[in-house]
Amino acid sequence: MKVLIIDSGENVDAGRWVADCMADIGAVVTVIRRTELVGGFDAVDYDRVFLSGSERSVFEEADWISAQLDFVRRCADRRVPMMGVCFGHQMIVRALYGKDALKRRESPEVGWRDIRFYDHWLFDGFSSPLPAFNFHFDEVIADRLRDFDVIAESDDCPVHAIVHKDLPLVGIQFHPEIKPEDGTREIRERADVLALYGIDGEKLVAETPPEKKTYLPRILLNFVNRGF
């Protein structure tokens, strides 16, 4: 199994977080930076592709964002199995439907939230609702996803996981790949941004029960192990 991870992070190890989930499965894992897609990177030799999260917005324009959108379309055309996480999930949707299939939230969904999911192989081994880490300002619009099934939601976000009806494409809005300590650090490091929305990051961390601070690599492995 050869796994390619596109790291779209700005100041965090977003690609490493995804790669850590593959540590014990014997896969050959390659992590590349987002800028390496510029010029036309080819994923034809890979069995699975992951698009990581990012601090950047899916609505932005940059050379590396345009290259990633083209990359997603090429992978879809070739039926290369791909999973996007948070920003990566949104990029899959933007690549296929454009910006009109996404929206900016009035306030970010942050912290460990309960995710309700339908019976689906992506969530094998878990019970609904599932507490999972979130940190996103943008989200997908459910009624624009004509070729996807929505298989998970939260009280604050109606689209937390999607699966294409024909192609091997999966998107998840939450972060199964982020360990509790990394999630806590992320909230504290971006406390000033959260404060602009009236969110007290330190209070959010302190009031989250330990059992909700989860690390969920099996969700990514369920995708890797799927017999596409």
N, C-alpha and C positions, 0 to 999 in steps of 0.2 A: 504494500500500500504506500503510495507516494502522495503526501499532503502538502499543498501550497497554502501559505498564510500571507495575506496582504496586510501589512501593518500600516494603518491610517492614522495612528496616534500622533499627537503634537508634542506632548511633554511626558507621556506615560509609555510603559512597555506593553501596549495593547497587543502586539503580535506575540510577545512572550507569554502573556496570560493565556492566549489560545493554545500556543505550543505546549505549555505545561499540562494541558488536559490530555495531550497525546503521549505523555511520557512513558506509560507502561504498556502500550499496545504494539510495539515493534514496528511502527510506521516510520518511514523516512520523511522527516519533516523539514521543509524549507520555508524560512521566513524572509520576505523581501519588504523593503520600505516602499511606501506609496509612490514615490518619485520614480521607482524603477519600472513602472508601467508605461511611463512616457516614452514614446518611440515604438510601442507595439509589442509588449511582452506576450509570449505564447504559452498557454497552459495545457497544450495538447498532451504533454507527457505526464500529467498529474491525474490521480484518481479522485481526489477531493480538493476543493478550493474553499477557503474561508476568507471573508472580508471582515476585518476587525472593527471595533468601535473607534470613535475619534472625538476630540473636543470641538472639532469644526462642525459647522452646520451643513446639512445636505443641500441647502439653498445657495450655498456659496459657489463661486466660479473660480477655477484655477486650472492650470495645465494638468496637474495630477488628478483632479476630479474628472475632467473631460476624458483623460486616459482610462480612468477606472470605469467610467460609464461605457466606453467602447469595449473595454475588457469584459464587462458583464455581458454585453450583447453577443460578443463572439463566443463566450462560454455557453450561453443559452442556445445559440445556433448549433453548437457542436454537442449539446447535451452533456456538458461537463458538470457533474454534481457540485453544487455551490451552496454554501450557507453564509448568510450575512448576519452579523450581530450588531444591534443598535444602529449606528451610522451605516454599517454594511448592509443591514436589512433595508434601511431607507434607500440606499444607493441602488439596490436591486430594483426596487419599485420605481425610482426615478429613471433608471435606464430603460425600463420597459414602458412606462406610462407618462413620464415627464413630471415636472414640479407640481402640476395640478393635482396629482394623486397624494400630495403631502401637505401638511400644515404646521405652522408654528403654534405651540401651546401658549396659553396665557400665563401659565406657571409651570415650571419643570416638575416632572415626576421623579422624585429622588428618594433613595433609601430602599429598605427591604420591604417590598409590597407583596401582598397575596395575589398570585396569578392563578386564575381559574382556567382549566384547559379541558378540551374534549378528549375522548378516548382516541389516541393516536400513537403510532409507533415511536414518534419523537419523544414522548413522555413515558416510555416503558420504564418501569421501576419506581414511578412516583405516584403520589396521591394528590388529588386536587382538593383544595387550593394549595399552591406551592409558594412559599416565601422566596423571593428572588431579588437580587440587587438591581436597582434602576438608577439611571442618571441621564435623562434626555429632555431636550427642549423642543424637539420636533417629533412628529409621528405620522403614520400612514392613515389615509382616509379610507375607511372600510368599503364604502360603496363604489370606489374607483377600481377595485381589485377584481375585475371580471374573470380573470384566469386563475385566481388563487382561492383557496379555502382558508378562512380565518379559524384557527384552532385554539387560540388562547386570548384572554382579556384580563384586565384588572378593573377596579372601580373607577380609575381615572383615565384609563386608556383602552379603547375597544379593540385594538389590534396589537396583540403581544406576540403572536406567532402566526405565520402563514406558510402554506405549502402549495406549490403550483399544481394544478390539476393534471398536467401532462409532462412538464419538464422537471428534472431533478433539482429544483430550486426551493430553498427554505430560508425564511427570515425570522429572526427573533428579536424583539425589542428590548427585552431584559438582558441581564449579564450573567449567565451561568458560569462564565470563565473567571470571574473576579472573586478572589478569596476575601473573606470578611475583613482582614487587616488592610487589604488594598482598597476595598470599598470605603472603609473608615477614613483612610488617609486621603482618598479622593474627595470626600465630603469636606474634610477639614481644610485641604489645600484650596478648595474653591468656595470657601465660606463667604468671601466678599461678594461673589457673584450671586450666591443663594440669598444673601441678605437683601439684595435688590428686589427680591420677590417675597420678602417677609419670612424667609425660611431660616431658622436658627439651626445651623448644621451641627453644632455641639449638642444641642438639646435633642436633635433627631437621633444622633448616635447613642446618646445616653439612655433614651427612652425605648430603644429597640431591644426586645428580649433576646438573650443569647441564642435561643433556639431558632430565631428567625434569620440570624446572620449566617446564611448558607453559602456553600461552594458546591456547584452542580455540574462538574465536568461530564457526568454520564449523558447529559442531554446532547453535548457535542459528539460524544462517542456513539450515541444511538444513530446519529447522522452518518458518521464514518462507517459504521458497521452495517448500514442499510444496503441490501443487495440490489443496487440500481442496475 
